[in-house]
Amino acid sequence: MKPLTLQELHAIDLDILKEIDAFCRPRRIRYSLSFGTLLGAVRHKGFIPWDDDIDLVMPREDYDRFRKEFTSDRFRFIDRESNPACYLTFGRVVETEKTHIASMQPWHSPAINTGAWVDIFPMDYVPDDREEYMYLYRVFNRLLKMARKVRRLAAPDDAALPMGKRFKMARRRMGHKSARKQDPSAMALDMIATARKASEVPTGHVGLLLEPTTPSYYFEKAIFEEYVDLPFEDGSFPCPVRYKEVLEACFGPDYMQLPPENRRKTDLYKLGNVYWKD
């Protein structure tokens, strides 16, 4: 299989984003660019040149509508609540006909085949008290780390991966036989159920309980209630009106400055790649 160039991956991701946008706007389903994609819109008017995907967020009620209603002739929405083959706690809209993803940390079982994607993260209610939020964050962060370890051990021997990565995966499986017995799909579903229970009561703050990679993803609920379109590549897409607060929380006050060249790297290639199907 021939790997996609980063520019080819960007082109497919942008097509997916446009399809999501065309679906959400007439139905008043709220979403916004976020994280690296939001930074790209503000700093580069498009993709961060070394970024490999698109990140969106939705308030939980809008996410639940989207996951139940989304239809497309070209793309497919997948999350754990709709597909037991999925290992993720959030959703992805994926291209399945032309591309294939191979990874040392798979996000689904071999029962389905997917390629280029756009991530969609639900924003759940979190405690207004910062200390209570930090306790909840630490719990979900530990769960996330455990789930990622189990996903790595569940990686199939995909012929598209370079031999060095396949050998590393085989050696890892041999050294963690007990952890291999855990089911990454069941772990994801348990984590989702726990998050839904923890966020039942509305509060004035929201966060990413289901992708808790940093405690900085903690925001006033009002931030994700008003949007403005910002240019991104050849289109314009919704972003929070208070996007500066989001970017400062995620990247610090100097978010407009480029990082050193040695940090301008694409994360995807550490674990695998996206390939054109033969």
TAQUI-V285272 format. One record per helix or strand of 2 or more residues. SS is the DSSP state (H for helix, E for strand). FROM is the first residue (numbers start at 1). LEN is the number of residues. Records with the same first field share a line. If there is no record, write none. Layout:
SS = FROM-LEN  FROM-LEN
//
This chain:
E = 2-2  32-2  55-5  75-4  91-5  99-5  117-10  205-3  218-3  227-6  235-6  272-5
H = 6-22  35-9  60-10  130-24  163-13  179-3  184-15  209-3  221-4  243-9  261-3  268-4
//
